[in-house]
Amino acid sequence: MASAAEQMAANLSWGTFGKAKDLQNRILFTVGLLIVYRIGTYIPVPGVDAARLAQFFDQANQSLGGMLNMFTGGAVGRMAIFALGIMPYISASIIVQLLASMVPSLQTLKKEGESGRKRINQYTRYGTVFLATFQAYGLALGLEAENMAHDPGWFFRLGVIVTLVGGTMFLMWLGEQITARGIGNGISLIIFTGIVANLPTALAQFLTQGRTGALSPAVIIGILVMMVAVVAFVVFMERALRKIHIQYPKRQVGMKVYGGESSNLPIKVNPAGVIPAIFASSLLLLPATITTFSGNATAGVSGYLSVVAAYMGQGQPLHMLLFAALIVFFTYFYTANVAFKSDDVADNLKRQGGFVPGIRPGQKTVEFLDYVVTRILVVGSAYLAAVCLLPEILISRLSVPFYFGGTSLLIVVSVTMDTITQVQSHMLAHQYEGLIEKSKLRGKGRGKPTR
């Protein structure tokens, strides 16, 4: 006879999905907003010479410009209203979270619950406007320096700034709406959509090299096999757990003994998910946004930016070293401040009467959890850095114009897994609601008097 868990799993089928109207509405709402985002990546900024821009990006695609274009869904290559993408918002979030761990007033806001979170989100929006304005102004100067502006001057610069900043703020709003009224992970889904939208073009460029003889068939097959292996490795690591045994004490009420159960506290090998890779990429793409369009700005500035671009280029040792260091740093930082707070976990265990065998509740439990998580993250951060750097090394050594690897591959796999989990959670909630309604109807039927 099937267990209750097996019956529940069997009920979570497409039949359940067909009856879950709220889930259908959430998915349709999410798809609708993502379509709006994709339309926006084709609406150009006024006053930009499209022919010169396309010629410029044919060359820039071989550098960090190709990665920048991938993360914005091709909007940079078309200089669309969403050319800055969501990266200024992510960069502002990084800065605010760093400040919140150091500034006492922001630390107090974090402890104030919902009201404090709203204030911090407001500061993040202000930071987004500032960073987006700075990047948009740099892009406007770069477009003028590369003779891609039809009518250069302050009117053109102002138009570029207003358009690009407005596009970034609109994208931020779209992400918040998807998170609140869609299926969650709004910002990640926007980045995911941009990467997947450019996948056919990147794959076509990659296969064209094999047809022209630039890459041998063995290399192409090897890279495709490597991508499948990396996807399997990412799925395995994202599902890997370290379980900590939790014991609950026994208590006697009258002649009966209650409690004494044991359970496990699961800790993911990578509690931060894809966030460290996104944070690290956004910080590295921030100077790339300026250096890609630096061109002939001024002699001094151009020379300085050329040096930065030379050392921070694709496959350069400094670029890969900074990338790996940022990934490791944000893995620890995001886990400690957001993904897994040892203080909160220890307090919850203490309130529920649970404890780790051999460890005293309270501060000792916090120290034990910190000890375990710190060592788990050695593996988690090394895994993230390895996945993100492997394609960087292959691109620099084999000159493969295929940017769907490393960070982008990690984002696609992780966001897909998270979205599936969100959908399953909504379906499970709908199933429970149906069971509760059935039990209420049965209870009413039993309560009716019979003749």
C-alpha positions in Angstrom: 0.0 0.0 0.0 1.4 3.4 -1.0 2.5 5.7 1.8 1.0 9.2 2.3 4.2 10.8 0.9 4.1 8.6 -2.2 0.4 9.5 -2.7 1.3 13.2 -2.3 4.1 12.9 -4.9 1.7 11.1 -7.3 -0.8 13.9 -6.9 1.8 16.6 -7.7 1.4 16.0 -11.4 0.3 18.1 -14.4 -3.3 17.4 -13.3 -2.5 19.4 -10.1 -0.9 22.1 -12.1 -4.0 22.4 -14.3 -6.1 23.0 -11.2 -3.7 25.4 -9.5 -5.1 28.6 -11.0 -3.0 30.8 -8.7 0.2 29.1 -9.9 -0.9 29.4 -13.6 -1.5 33.1 -13.1 1.9 33.6 -11.4 3.7 31.8 -14.3 1.8 33.8 -16.9 2.5 37.0 -15.0 6.2 36.2 -14.9 6.4 35.2 -18.6 4.6 38.5 -19.5 7.1 40.7 -17.7 10.0 38.8 -19.1 8.6 39.4 -22.6 8.4 43.1 -21.8 12.1 42.9 -20.7 13.1 41.3 -24.0 11.2 43.9 -26.0 13.0 46.6 -24.2 16.4 45.1 -25.2 15.5 46.0 -28.9 14.4 49.6 -28.3 17.5 51.8 -29.1 18.7 54.8 -27.2 18.0 58.0 -29.3 20.9 59.5 -31.2 23.2 56.5 -31.6 24.6 55.5 -34.9 23.5 51.8 -35.2 26.0 51.0 -38.1 29.1 52.2 -36.2 27.9 50.5 -33.0 27.5 47.2 -34.8 31.0 47.5 -36.3 32.4 48.4 -32.9 30.9 45.4 -31.2 32.1 43.0 -33.8 35.6 43.8 -32.4 34.5 44.2 -28.7 32.9 40.7 -28.6 36.4 39.3 -28.4 37.0 41.0 -25.1 35.0 41.7 -21.9 32.4 43.4 -24.1 31.2 40.0 -25.2 30.5 39.0 -21.6 28.9 42.3 -20.9 26.6 41.9 -23.9 25.7 38.3 -22.7 24.6 39.5 -19.3 22.4 42.2 -20.7 20.7 40.0 -23.3 22.4 41.7 -26.2 21.1 45.2 -25.1 24.6 46.7 -25.0 25.4 45.5 -28.5 22.2 47.3 -29.7 22.6 50.2 -27.2 19.1 49.6 -26.1 17.3 51.3 -23.2 18.2 48.3 -21.0 21.9 48.5 -21.9 23.0 48.8 -18.3 20.9 45.8 -17.4 20.3 45.1 -13.7 24.0 45.3 -12.8 23.9 48.7 -11.1 21.2 47.4 -8.8 23.3 44.4 -7.9 26.4 46.6 -7.3 24.3 48.9 -5.1 23.1 45.9 -3.1 26.6 44.7 -2.6 27.7 48.1 -1.3 24.7 48.5 1.0 25.1 45.0 2.4 28.8 45.7 3.1 28.0 48.9 4.8 25.2 47.2 6.8 27.7 44.8 8.3 30.0 47.7 9.4 27.9 50.8 10.1 26.1 50.7 13.5 23.0 52.6 12.3 22.4 50.2 9.4 23.0 47.3 11.7 20.2 48.7 13.9 17.9 49.0 10.8 18.5 45.3 9.9 17.2 44.3 13.4 14.0 46.4 13.1 12.3 43.8 10.9 10.1 44.8 8.0 10.4 48.6 8.5 14.2 48.4 8.6 14.3 46.2 5.5 12.2 48.8 3.6 14.6 51.6 4.6 17.6 49.5 3.5 15.9 48.7 0.2 15.3 52.5 -0.3 19.0 53.2 0.3 19.7 50.5 -2.3 17.5 52.2 -4.8 19.3 55.5 -4.2 22.6 53.8 -4.8 21.3 52.2 -7.9 20.4 55.6 -9.3 23.8 57.0 -8.5 25.8 54.1 -10.0 23.5 53.9 -13.1 24.0 57.7 -13.6 27.7 57.3 -13.4 27.8 54.4 -15.8 25.4 56.1 -18.2 27.5 59.2 -18.3 30.6 57.1 -19.0 28.8 55.4 -21.9 27.7 58.7 -23.3 31.3 60.0 -23.3 32.5 56.7 -24.9 29.8 56.8 -27.6 30.9 60.4 -28.5 34.6 59.4 -28.4 34.0 56.5 -30.8 31.9 58.8 -33.2 28.8 56.8 -32.6 26.6 59.8 -31.7 24.7 61.6 -34.4 24.7 64.9 -32.5 27.3 64.9 -29.7 26.9 67.3 -26.9 25.2 67.8 -23.5 21.8 67.2 -25.0 22.9 63.8 -26.3 24.6 63.0 -22.9 21.5 64.0 -21.0 19.3 61.9 -23.2 21.5 58.8 -22.8 21.6 59.3 -19.0 17.9 59.7 -18.6 17.1 56.8 -20.9 19.6 54.3 -19.4 18.9 55.2 -15.8 15.2 54.9 -16.4 15.7 51.5 -18.1 17.6 50.2 -15.1 15.1 51.4 -12.6 12.3 49.9 -14.7 14.2 46.6 -14.7 14.6 46.8 -10.9 10.8 47.3 -10.6 10.2 44.3 -13.0 12.4 42.1 -10.8 10.5 43.1 -7.6 7.1 42.4 -9.3 8.3 39.0 -10.4 9.5 38.2 -6.9 6.3 39.4 -5.2 3.6 38.4 -7.7 5.3 35.9 -9.9 7.3 32.7 -9.1 10.1 34.5 -7.3 13.8 35.1 -8.0 12.9 38.2 -10.1 16.4 39.6 -10.6 17.9 36.2 -11.2 15.2 35.4 -13.8 16.0 38.6 -15.7 19.7 37.7 -15.9 18.7 34.2 -16.8 16.5 35.4 -19.7 19.2 37.6 -21.0 21.8 34.8 -21.1 19.4 32.2 -22.6 18.3 34.7 -25.3 21.9 35.1 -26.5 22.6 31.3 -26.4 21.6 30.5 -30.0 23.8 33.3 -31.4 26.8 32.2 -29.2 26.3 28.6 -30.2 26.1 29.5 -33.9 29.4 31.5 -33.6 31.0 28.5 -31.8 29.9 26.0 -34.5 31.0 28.3 -37.3 34.5 28.1 -36.1 34.4 24.4 -36.6 33.0 24.8 -40.1 35.7 27.3 -41.1 38.5 25.1 -39.6 39.4 27.4 -36.7 38.5 24.6 -34.3 38.9 20.9 -34.9 35.9 18.6 -34.5 37.6 16.9 -31.5 37.9 20.3 -29.7 34.2 21.1 -30.4 33.0 17.7 -29.1 35.3 17.9 -26.1 33.9 21.3 -25.1 30.3 20.2 -25.5 31.1 17.1 -23.4 32.8 19.3 -20.8 29.7 21.5 -20.7 27.4 18.5 -20.0 29.8 17.4 -17.3 29.9 20.9 -15.7 26.1 21.0 -15.7 26.0 17.6 -13.9 28.7 18.8 -11.5 26.8 22.0 -10.7 23.5 20.1 -10.0 25.4 17.7 -7.7 27.1 20.4 -5.8 23.9 22.6 -5.5 22.1 19.6 -3.9 25.0 18.5 -1.7 24.2 18.8 2.1 26.1 18.5 5.4 23.6 17.3 8.0 24.0 18.2 11.7 22.3 15.8 14.1 19.8 17.7 16.3 18.3 16.1 19.5 15.1 17.1 21.3 14.9 16.3 25.1 12.2 14.0 26.6 9.6 15.4 28.9 7.2 13.5 31.1 3.5 14.6 31.5 1.8 12.3 34.0 2.5 8.8 33.1 3.4 9.5 29.4 6.8 10.5 28.0 6.8 13.0 25.1 9.6 14.2 22.9 13.0 12.6 22.6 12.9 12.8 18.8 16.0 13.5 16.7 16.3 15.3 13.4 18.9 16.8 11.1 19.8 20.4 10.3 20.8 20.4 6.6 23.5 22.9 5.5 24.1 23.2 1.8 27.7 23.0 0.6 27.0 26.2 -1.3 24.4 28.1 0.9 24.9 31.4 -1.1 23.8 29.8 -4.4 24.6 31.8 -7.5 24.8 35.2 -5.7 28.6 35.3 -5.2 29.2 34.7 -9.0 26.7 37.4 -9.9 28.2 39.9 -7.4 31.8 39.2 -8.6 30.8 39.4 -12.3 28.9 42.7 -11.7 31.9 44.3 -10.0 34.3 43.2 -12.8 31.8 44.3 -15.5 31.6 47.8 -13.9 35.0 48.9 -15.1 34.4 47.0 -18.4 31.4 49.2 -19.1 33.7 52.2 -19.2 36.9 50.6 -20.7 34.9 49.0 -23.6 33.8 52.5 -24.7 36.9 54.5 -23.6 38.3 54.9 -27.1 39.6 58.3 -27.8 38.2 60.2 -24.8 41.3 62.1 -23.8 45.0 61.1 -23.9 45.5 60.7 -20.2 42.2 59.0 -19.4 42.5 56.8 -22.5 46.0 55.7 -21.6 45.0 54.9 -18.0 41.9 52.9 -19.1 44.0 51.1 -21.8 46.3 49.9 -19.0 43.3 48.8 -16.9 41.8 47.0 -19.9 45.0 45.2 -20.7 45.4 43.8 -17.2 41.7 43.1 -16.7 41.1 41.6 -20.1 39.6 38.1 -20.7 41.9 35.4 -19.5 44.5 37.8 -18.0 46.0 36.5 -14.7 44.9 39.6 -12.7 41.4 39.3 -14.0 41.1 35.6 -13.0 42.8 36.2 -9.7 40.4 39.0 -8.8 37.4 37.0 -10.0 38.3 34.0 -7.8 39.0 36.3 -4.8 35.7 38.1 -5.2 33.8 34.8 -5.5 35.4 33.4 -2.3 34.8 36.7 -0.4 31.1 37.0 -1.4 30.5 33.3 -0.7 31.6 33.8 2.9 30.1 37.3 3.2 26.6 36.4 1.8 26.4 33.2 3.7 27.2 34.8 7.0 25.0 37.8 6.6 22.0 36.5 4.6 21.9 32.8 3.7 22.9 31.1 7.0 23.0 33.2 10.2 24.4 31.1 12.9 22.9 33.3 15.7 19.4 33.0 14.4 19.7 29.2 13.9 21.0 28.7 17.4 18.2 30.9 18.9 15.6 28.9 17.0 17.0 25.6 18.2 17.1 26.9 21.8 13.5 28.1 21.7 12.3 24.7 20.3 14.3 22.9 22.9 16.7 21.3 20.4 20.4 20.9 20.8 23.4 19.5 19.1 24.6 16.4 21.1 27.7 17.3 23.1 27.3 21.1 22.4 25.7 23.5 24.9 22.8 25.6 23.7 23.5 29.3 23.1 26.9 30.7 22.3 28.6 27.3 22.1 26.1 26.2 19.5 26.8 29.4 17.5 30.5 28.8 17.6 30.0 25.2 16.5 27.8 26.2 13.6 30.3 28.8 12.5 33.1 26.2 12.7 31.1 23.8 10.5 29.9 26.4 8.0 33.4 27.9 7.6 34.9 24.6 6.7 32.0 23.7 4.4 32.5 27.0 2.5 36.0 26.0 1.7 34.6 23.4 -0.6 31.6 25.6 -1.7 33.7 28.6 -2.6 36.3 26.5 -4.4 33.6 24.8 -6.4 32.1 28.2 -7.5 35.5 29.6 -8.4 36.5 26.5 -10.4 33.2 26.5 -12.4 33.5 30.2 -13.2 37.2 30.1 -14.1 37.4 26.9 -16.1 35.7 28.5 -19.2 37.7 31.7 -18.8 40.9 29.6 -19.1 39.6 27.7 -22.1 38.4 30.9 -23.9 41.8 32.6 -23.4 43.8 29.5 -24.5 41.6 28.3 -27.4 40.1 31.6 -28.4 36.6 30.2 -28.4 34.0 33.0 -28.8 31.5 31.1 -26.7 30.6 32.9 -23.5 27.9 30.5 -22.3 30.1 29.0 -19.6 31.3 29.6 -16.1 29.2 32.3 -14.5 26.5 32.2 -17.2 26.2 28.4 -17.1 26.1 28.5 -13.3 23.4 31.1 -13.3 21.2 29.2 -15.9 21.5 25.9 -14.0 21.0 27.4 -10.5 18.1 29.6 -11.5 16.4 26.7 -13.3 16.7 24.5 -10.2 15.4 27.3 -8.0 12.4 28.0 -10.3 11.5 24.3 -10.4 11.6 24.3 -6.6 9.4 27.4 -6.4 6.8 25.8 -8.8 6.8 22.6 -6.8 6.3 24.5 -3.6 3.3 26.3 -5.0 1.9 23.0 -6.3 2.4 21.4 -2.9 0.7 24.3 -1.1 -2.3 23.9 -3.5 -2.4 20.2 -2.8 -2.5 20.9 1.0 -5.3 23.5 0.5 -7.3 20.9 -1.4 -6.8 18.3 1.4 -7.9 20.8 4.0 -11.0 21.7 2.1 -11.9 18.0 1.7 -11.4 17.3 5.4 -13.7 20.3 6.2 -16.4 19.0 3.9 -16.2 15.5 5.3 -16.4 17.0 8.9 -19.6 18.9 7.9 -21.1 15.8 6.3 -20.5 13.7 9.4 -22.0 16.3 11.6 -25.4 16.2 9.8 -28.2 14.3 11.7 -29.5 11.2 10.0 -33.2 10.2 9.9 
